[in-house]
Structure formats: structure tokens, C-alpha cells
Amino acid sequence: MAKVDSIKSWQSNYIGGGQFLYKYARAQDEPLCSAWILVFHKNLVILGNTEPHCQQHTQPSP
């Protein structure tokens, strides 16, 4: 499992006079994995993550 630093250490990035906030961090042991926090209008919070697509799922069946 990928390891990410504590959320408290993530840098806050504001856009639109504070109407949109995002934070993200990359995994220390898997640089293609990341975690995201998106906050819209200080009200709607969306959490997300990225990870590489597994090769076995992208290969066509014989």
C-alpha cells in the first residue's frame, strides 16, 4: 500500500479568492500514486486518489 505524509503537512493551494482549495500529496514509496482533497466554496469536499492503471487490464484478450 502506498504511504502518504499526514494531511496536516500538505500545502494548501487557493484559487478564486479562496473559493476553491486543493491539497495533494504523492506517495513516498510509489511516485505514480497521489491523494487529493478538493474543497469548493468552503462547503463541498471531494476526496480522490490516483494510481497507475494495471497493465493486465489494458491488454486485449487473445
N, C-alpha and C positions, 0 to 999 in steps of 0.2 A: 504494500500500500504506500502511496506517495505521502511524504511528510511535508507539511507547510508550517511556517512560523505562526505564532499566536496572532490572532486578528488585531490585537492592540498594537502590534508592531508594523502593520501595513500602512503605507502612506495614503492619506485621503486626498482625492482629486475632485475639485468642484468645477462645475460648468454652469453657465447661465445665472450668475449671481447667487449661487447656492441652491438653485432649483434642481440640480442633478448632482449626485455624489456617487463616485465609484471607488472601490478599493479592489486590489487584486494582488495575488502572490503566486509565484511559481514554486513548484515542489522542489525541495533541495536535492532529492535523490532521483527525480525524473523530470528534467527540464521541459519536456513537452506537455506536462500536466500543470494546470493552474486552477485557482479558485477565485471566484468573483462575487462581490457584493455591489448591487446597484440600488440606489435609493432615489426615487422620483418625488419631488415636491415634499420632502420630509415625511412622506406618508406610505408610499408603496415600496416595499422591499422585495427584491428579486435576488435569489442566490443561484449561482451556477458554477459549473466546472468544465474544464476542457481536458481531453486526453486523446492520445493518438488512436487512430482507427486501426483495429486489429487486421493484419494482412490476410488472415484466413477468411475473413468475411468479405474481402474485396475481390477475391479470385473467383472467376467463373467456374461453374461445375463442369466436370468432363462429360 
